[in-house]
Amino acid sequence: MNDNHIVASFDRDLESIQATMVKMGGLVEQALSDAALALRTRDVELAEKVRRGDKVVDELDLMLKSDAARLLALRSPTARDLRLVLAVMEISSHLERCGDYAKNIAKRTMAMSGAGAITGTLSDLARMAAFVETMVRDTLDAFIQRDPVKAAEIIERDAEADQIYNTLFRSFLTHMMEDHKNIAAGMHLHFIAKNIERVGDHATGIAEQTIYAVTGALPEDDRPKQDPITIGLQESDV
């Protein structure tokens, strides 16, 4: 076996795990979009489709991790190649969690079936979901383009996602305090908003891994690890 064959085979292995990651990204983007649409239109069937579809994302995550582990064991990559493999594995984990959050949104949508809604909140949540979905799409583009500048810009957007969430939380709290009949719907909507906000956090994590893969250094993380509004949330929802 000559060196050229070894190099070509290694390149194919690298391309394969990246292709799996990109496929995961596309599925997660679609799941987030469908979950937001199901919420806005109260489409239980679409929500159920999102819930079932998460299994495919989980399977791709396991396949990518297995292929990456085999690549590390057999190829022993170094320097930039090693960073790339490690970054792809981390990004896969972030995408898998984003898929979980899309599934959680769908499950909450199904739980709200037939229940009343708080006027205006579904469209507000849909706009927040669209904002965060764009973060996911752009951060994956930044990785594909190996663009640390674009990745850094996406990290900055996370503060806006947090602000949107905090504004929605205050709105839900006001509605629940004004009328106890809004409490059940308000709690469901709050969990949905928190899941959307968490997707933004994971998009930021993908951007950080992009910077690491290209530069060899992670950006300094001065973002708050947890805001006080998360207190009392169930682990399955966050």
C-alpha positions in Angstrom: 0.0 0.0 0.0 1.6 3.3 -1.1 1.4 6.7 0.8 -0.8 8.2 -1.8 -3.5 5.5 -1.2 -3.2 6.0 2.5 -3.6 9.8 2.2 -6.6 9.4 -0.2 -8.2 6.9 2.1 -7.8 9.1 5.1 -9.3 12.0 3.2 -12.3 9.9 2.3 -12.7 9.0 6.0 -12.7 12.7 7.0 -15.1 13.6 4.3 -17.4 10.7 5.3 -17.8 11.9 8.9 -18.3 15.5 7.8 -21.0 14.4 5.3 -22.8 12.6 8.1 -22.6 15.7 10.2 -24.0 17.9 7.4 -26.8 15.4 6.9 -27.6 15.6 10.7 -27.6 19.4 10.4 -30.1 19.3 7.6 -32.4 17.0 9.5 -32.2 19.1 12.6 -32.9 22.3 10.7 -36.0 20.7 9.2 -37.1 19.4 12.5 -36.9 22.8 14.1 -38.8 24.4 11.2 -41.5 21.7 11.3 -41.8 21.9 15.1 -42.3 25.7 14.9 -44.9 25.3 12.2 -46.7 22.6 14.1 -46.8 24.9 17.2 -48.1 27.9 15.3 -50.8 25.9 13.4 -51.5 23.5 16.2 -50.8 20.6 13.8 -50.6 17.5 16.0 -49.7 15.2 13.0 -46.8 17.3 12.0 -45.6 17.4 15.7 -45.8 13.6 15.8 -43.7 13.4 12.7 -41.0 15.6 14.3 -41.1 13.4 17.5 -40.6 10.2 15.4 -38.0 11.8 13.2 -35.6 12.4 16.2 -34.6 8.7 16.1 -32.9 9.2 12.8 -30.8 12.0 14.2 -29.8 9.9 17.2 -28.8 7.0 14.9 -26.6 9.3 12.8 -25.0 10.7 15.9 -24.0 7.2 17.0 -22.8 6.3 13.5 -20.7 9.4 13.3 -19.1 8.8 16.7 -18.3 5.2 15.8 -16.7 6.2 12.5 -14.8 9.0 14.2 -13.5 6.7 16.9 -12.4 4.2 14.3 -10.6 6.9 12.3 -8.8 8.1 15.5 -7.7 4.5 16.3 -6.6 3.6 12.8 -5.2 6.8 11.4 -3.9 8.6 14.5 -4.4 12.1 13.0 -2.4 15.0 14.4 -2.6 18.8 14.5 -5.3 20.2 12.3 -6.7 16.9 11.2 -7.1 15.8 14.9 -8.8 19.1 15.7 -11.2 18.6 12.8 -12.2 15.1 14.0 -12.7 16.2 17.6 -14.7 19.2 16.5 -17.0 17.1 14.2 -17.7 14.8 17.2 -18.5 17.8 19.4 -20.7 19.3 16.7 -22.5 16.0 16.3 -23.4 16.1 20.0 -24.7 19.6 19.8 -26.9 18.7 16.8 -28.2 15.6 18.6 -29.3 17.9 21.5 -30.9 20.3 19.1 -32.9 17.4 17.7 -34.0 16.6 21.2 -35.2 20.1 21.8 -37.2 20.0 18.5 -38.7 16.8 19.7 -39.5 18.4 23.1 -41.3 21.3 21.4 -43.3 18.8 19.3 -44.3 16.9 22.4 -45.4 20.1 24.2 -47.4 21.0 21.1 -49.2 17.7 21.3 -49.8 18.1 25.0 -51.4 21.5 24.3 -53.8 20.0 21.8 -57.4 21.2 22.5 -56.2 23.5 25.2 -56.5 27.3 25.0 -53.6 29.5 23.9 -52.4 32.9 25.0 -53.1 35.4 22.3 -50.1 36.3 20.2 -47.7 34.0 21.9 -47.6 31.3 19.3 -46.5 33.7 16.6 -43.9 35.2 19.0 -42.5 31.8 19.6 -42.4 31.0 15.9 -40.4 34.1 15.3 -37.9 33.2 18.0 -37.7 29.7 16.6 -36.9 31.1 13.1 -34.2 33.3 14.6 -32.5 30.4 16.3 -33.0 28.1 13.3 -31.1 30.6 11.2 -28.3 30.6 13.9 -28.0 26.8 13.4 -28.0 27.0 9.6 -25.4 29.9 9.6 -23.1 28.2 12.1 -23.0 25.0 10.0 -22.2 27.1 6.9 -19.4 28.7 8.9 -18.0 25.3 9.7 -18.2 24.1 6.1 -16.5 27.3 4.9 -14.0 27.1 7.8 -14.8 30.7 8.6 -14.0 31.7 12.2 -15.1 35.3 11.7 -18.6 34.2 10.7 -18.6 31.8 13.6 -17.7 34.6 16.0 -20.5 36.7 14.7 -23.0 33.8 15.4 -21.7 33.6 19.0 -22.6 37.3 19.4 -26.2 36.6 18.2 -26.8 34.3 21.2 -27.2 37.4 23.4 -30.2 38.4 21.2 -31.7 35.0 21.5 -31.4 35.2 25.3 -33.1 38.6 25.3 -36.0 37.3 23.1 -36.4 34.5 25.6 -36.4 36.8 28.6 -39.0 39.0 27.0 -41.2 36.1 26.3 -40.8 34.7 29.8 -41.9 38.0 31.3 -44.9 38.0 28.9 -45.9 34.5 29.9 -45.6 35.4 33.6 -47.7 38.4 33.2 -50.5 36.5 31.5 -50.4 33.8 34.1 -50.6 36.3 37.0 -53.5 38.2 35.4 -55.6 35.1 34.8 -55.1 31.7 36.4 -56.7 30.0 33.4 -53.5 30.9 31.5 -51.3 29.0 33.9 -51.3 25.6 32.1 -50.8 27.1 28.7 -48.2 29.5 30.0 -46.1 26.7 31.5 -46.2 24.7 28.3 -45.2 27.8 26.3 -42.4 28.7 28.8 -40.9 25.2 28.4 -41.1 25.6 24.6 -39.4 29.0 24.7 -36.6 27.6 27.0 -36.0 24.7 24.5 -35.7 27.2 21.7 -33.3 29.2 23.7 -31.2 26.1 24.4 -30.9 25.5 20.6 -29.3 28.9 20.4 -26.8 27.8 23.1 -25.9 24.8 21.0 -25.6 26.8 17.8 -23.1 28.9 19.7 -21.3 25.7 20.8 -21.0 24.7 17.1 -19.6 28.1 16.3 -17.0 27.7 19.1 -15.9 24.3 17.7 -15.5 25.9 14.2 -13.1 28.4 15.7 -11.3 25.6 17.4 -11.0 23.5 14.3 -9.6 26.4 12.3 -7.4 28.2 14.9 -6.6 25.6 17.5 -8.0 27.7 20.3 -11.5 28.0 21.8 -12.9 31.5 22.3 -13.0 32.7 25.9 -16.5 31.9 27.3 -17.8 34.8 29.3 -21.4 33.9 28.8 -23.5 33.2 31.9 -23.7 29.4 32.5 -27.3 29.6 33.7 -29.8 32.4 34.0 -32.1 32.4 37.1 -35.2 31.8 35.0 -34.1 28.2 34.4 -34.6 27.3 38.1 -37.3 24.6 38.5 -37.1 23.3 34.9 -37.1 19.5 34.4 -34.0 18.0 33.0 -36.0 16.4 30.1 -37.0 19.9 28.9 -33.6 21.6 29.1 
